[in-house]
């Protein structure tokens, strides 16, 4: 009678190969998610920057805060809801040293940080 089954070594090799493949897939998936969140952060920065520039063009000054929405000094709302960080859900860092200058920044997961300011 012939033994029909797998040997322990065959099973061990199969499980090891599957474990290596799973580890590679998990690393790739994590890296893809980080790149995706970084791209969203940079797109959010562009959206915020565009709304700030609309305020500047309408009123001559940048808003004092971007906490909930972006509202110009004349009461015009240029962005209903300010975008937040996709991972932490925190509002991006905004500072306005003078009424005609600003800096808005975020922290990227893969590349460090991003910052936009008017010249």
C-alpha positions, 0 to 999 in steps of 0.5 A: 500500500502506497502512502498518499500524503505530504511529508513534514518537510514538504509542508514546512517548505510550503508554509515557509514560502507562503509566509515570505510571500505574505510578509512581502505583500504586507510591506507593499500594502503598507507602503502603498497606503503611506504613499496614498496618504502623502498624496492626499496631504499634498492635494489638501495643501493645494486646496487650502492654498487656493482658498487662501489665495482667493481670500487674499485676492478678494480682501487683500489679507489672509484669514486669521485661522483655518480651523473649521473652514476658511472664511475671509475677513469680509465673511466670504467662505472660500472653503466650507470644511478645511481638510484634515490629515487622513491618518490623524484627522488633525487640522494642518498647521497654519500660521499667519505672521502678518496679514499678507503672509502665511505658511501652511504645513503638514508632515508626510509619512515617507518624505518628511514634511511639506510646507506652502507659503506665499513668497 
